[in-house]
Amino acid sequence: MTVYSINKGIGRASSGVEYSQAYRRRVFRKLGVKAKFVFTDWISYENIAHLTRNLGFKDREIIWLYTFFTDFEVRAGSFTLDDLEKVLPPILERKPLNKAVRYIFANDFWATAYLKDLSSGIVDRVEYVSGANLVRKDYYSYGRYCSEFYAPESNRAKLY
């Protein structure tokens, strides 16, 4: 028997919801009950495995609906800046930012790679901009698991 606990989102233990999820996980393990924790919210700012590991979950206990029906597993990010640079167009300039690196290409095109942290070089997402317009966001774990495409509408980036 497996118990499924369905939740919307997960954070870094900033609310009672995260603490109760971690409490449930401890109780189920203590009782020897197999459990899966299902998360339904889109998490775009960080890899879900980093958030769930922070609360003591094992990757195999997590089901994230956005990758469940794909061949991607929940696991910590391992896609690096070196991996990214192999698939980018020719780079004219590389600018380190806080927790990011900006790449400048030809024809007023650039990309910003947002990192898990500065020391690891692990890429969470990359945002591509043409001129002043956001055109794409790619999300990474151990590879790219999702891309979002945008076009300008009323001076804003509209997700398609």
RALIN-V252877 format. One line per field, one symbol per residue. ss: DSSP state (H for helix, E for strand, - for the rest). phi: phi as a letter, one per 20 degrees, with the letter a starting at -180 (. if undefined). burial: # if it has 9 or more other C-alpha atoms within 8 Angstrom, else .. A space follows every 50 residues. Layout:
ss: ???
phi: ???
burial: ???
//
This chain:
ss: -EEEEEE--------HHHHHHHHHHHHHHHH--EEEEEE--------HHH HHHH----HHHEEEHHHH-----------EHHHHHHH-----EEEE---E EEEEE---EEEEEEE------EEEEEEEEE--EEEEEEEE---EEEEEEE EEE--EEEE-
phi: .cedddcfcbcemebffffffffggfffffemefbcdeddffddeafgff fffgdnfegfedcdgfcgedeeefagfbfdgfffffdefgeebcdfdgdb cddddfmlcbbceedgaffemeeebcddcdmddfdacddcceafdacddc bfblmcedfd
burial: ......#.##.##....##..#..#..##...########.....##### ###.#.#.#.#####.##.....#.######..#......#..#....## #####...########.#..##########..##########.##.#### ##....#...
//
